């Protein structure tokens, strides 16, 4: 009994979690962050959230959004490719991180697409491409048949014209149709005929759509990147080989695009395969963990980019 | 007949008890003198007593307690690696002992190995779902990783057993503030202050909560309370910066001077002075205040922010 009491006393004597960080650096960051958040339009750079392609790995974006939302990160526009477009369109339409998480938790391989064993057999034996129509139907259920000018935050998504190889950045028209085109894996789904173009997944040409974000007017971009670690993957069939090639291509593309983003958050989801839908929650959690670890860095980067504009209001002349 | 029935009952009752003794579960109490030494804060003596020969004479509860005492007292002596080794061995020998598991989790948590620590805490709550030590550890880790809702839940469970621990109430309040749950945060802070009214940390936390809710006069008053109770230079730093936010530059200047007396070259104080000079229209003085922060060797956030403000101020002065 005495031992137990001593044990309890020992545990009780251990200090708990730290109080607010009152170091000079933390307080100055907090002070300037408040100024950035409260700055009126024009007194800080327009912030663009960029969500990369990444098939099922892309659900990690939900975790990143959750952390940014908790921190009150100002996000003025959203751009996405493939799964980034799906998550981005929902977020830009007003779904909260909590809603997104609830929705993404139910993701299965066949969610928003036509993939089933029978269809895959048909694809492999009869060379019959699948339809991505379910993506559109799913999106219409979630966000309605809205147009780009009806989203709460400006939104853009990227697709590729399979006949010309051009990256097509959608900023107007029907959101669900454009997002479907953005997440239309070539070799698995039929190209989507829309606006006189034959569209496939944008991840082939614009893996991290920083350019789309800039078109929306973003002056400072934060990119959430969910690349695959293709060095560890060992494709064992036609489909996996195809995806591996797309991922490698995306990875090459992203080398340059990474440099264009002002800040990168990269959830460690490289080992999550397209068919591992049992790892959806894990992917979102990894998004939260990495974004939390990088949050101070992201804040500091945006603060430093904002100081020249903020400083205009720190003098008496500006106050008048 | 009655006697026979009585004997049978006695045998039935005594059987398991004897078996319990044979299994070695009952303690001989040999550990008590060592426990007394530990309670008397004599870690070196405790370690000297816990020789391998002595350990071999122990069984059951005594042996478990010996591992705990050895680990705890090695830790007190600063021999952290050895303490961790002892807990690891203890957990291997007693794989269902939640106290050993939690202690190993605590050691890993303290050394920053939070993923590994989490695994031990999770195992502990499988055996003892309300183990406050495990929940406290999980709450801290979840807060750090950005899982604020989970952290709050763990704090709530821990607080069922630790309702008299003001530091845990403060940590819980901090999580609630990060979640923007002001009403519950206020209650948690009030509880912490009721338990420990003279602790400045509670008042500092109140100040952060008030400021986050837009009540700047209340926030500054709480900081004054904290300073009156002996809060360190950190609280004064916060006050100097928040006075700038409250557009009271003269007072901010005075607070910054007090900080610089205590902590010469303090980055937050110099920043507050520079901002106060800018607010009074004295750009040249502002640049001069920032000079100690803008040295070629400094690359930290404060230095980069100071450099940015200096350059912006210089270029707007030149433009005039």
Contacts between the chains, C-beta under 8 A, distances in Angstrom:
chain1	res1	chain2	res2	distance
A	2	B	32	6.8
A	2	B	35	6.5
A	3	B	31	6.8
A	3	B	32	7.6
A	3	B	35	5.4
A	3	B	61	7.4
A	3	B	65	5.0
A	6	B	35	5.8
A	6	B	38	6.7
A	6	B	39	5.4
A	7	B	68	6.8
A	7	B	99	6.2
A	9	B	39	7.9
A	10	B	72	6.1
A	11	B	102	8.0
A	11	B	132	7.6
A	11	B	133	5.2
A	12	B	162	7.3
A	12	B	165	6.8
A	14	B	106	7.1
A	15	B	167	6.3
A	16	B	136	6.4
A	16	B	140	7.3
A	16	B	165	6.9
A	16	B	167	4.3
A	16	B	168	4.9
A	16	B	170	7.6
A	16	B	171	4.8
A	17	B	139	7.3
A	17	B	140	4.6
A	17	B	143	6.6
A	17	B	167	7.9
A	17	B	171	3.8
A	17	B	174	7.0
A	19	B	170	6.3
A	19	B	174	7.5
A	19	B	201	4.5
A	19	B	204	6.5
A	19	B	205	6.7
A	20	B	174	6.8
A	20	B	204	6.2
A	20	B	205	6.5
A	20	B	208	5.5
A	22	B	204	7.2
A	22	B	232	7.3
A	22	B	234	2.5
A	22	B	235	6.5
A	22	B	237	6.4
A	22	B	238	6.3
A	23	B	234	7.0
A	24	B	237	6.0
A	24	B	266	5.6
A	24	B	267	4.2
A	24	B	268	4.0
A	24	B	269	7.7
A	24	B	302	6.3
A	25	B	267	6.8
A	25	B	300	6.5
A	25	B	301	5.5
A	25	B	302	5.6
A	27	B	234	7.2
A	27	B	237	5.1
A	27	B	238	5.5
A	27	B	241	5.8
A	27	B	268	5.2
A	28	B	241	6.9
A	28	B	267	6.4
A	28	B	268	5.1
A	28	B	271	5.7
A	28	B	301	7.2
A	28	B	302	5.7
A	28	B	305	6.6
A	29	B	301	6.3
A	31	B	241	4.2
A	31	B	242	7.4
A	31	B	244	7.4
A	31	B	245	6.8
A	31	B	268	7.8
A	32	B	305	6.7
A	34	B	245	6.7
A	35	B	245	7.7
A	63	B	146	8.0
A	66	B	146	7.4
A	67	B	146	4.9
A	70	B	146	7.1
A	70	B	148	6.2
A	70	B	178	6.5
A	70	B	179	7.1
A	70	B	180	7.9
A	285	B	147	7.5
A	288	B	145	6.6
A	288	B	146	4.5
A	288	B	147	6.1
A	289	B	145	4.9
A	289	B	146	6.5
A	291	B	146	6.5
A	292	B	144	7.1
A	292	B	145	5.5
A	292	B	146	3.1
A	293	B	145	8.0
A	295	B	146	7.6
A	300	B	301	5.0
A	300	B	304	7.7
A	303	B	305	6.7
A	304	B	304	5.7
A	304	B	305	6.4
A	304	B	308	5.6
A	307	B	305	6.4
A	307	B	308	4.2
A	307	B	309	5.7
A	307	B	312	6.2
A	308	B	308	6.8
A	308	B	311	8.0
A	308	B	312	4.7
A	311	B	278	7.6
A	311	B	309	5.9
A	311	B	312	4.5
A	311	B	313	6.7
A	311	B	316	7.5
A	312	B	316	7.7
A	314	B	275	6.2
A	314	B	278	4.7
A	314	B	279	6.7
A	315	B	278	5.4
A	315	B	279	7.4
A	315	B	281	6.4
A	315	B	283	7.2
A	315	B	316	7.9
A	316	B	279	6.7
A	316	B	280	7.3
A	316	B	281	4.7
A	317	B	281	7.4
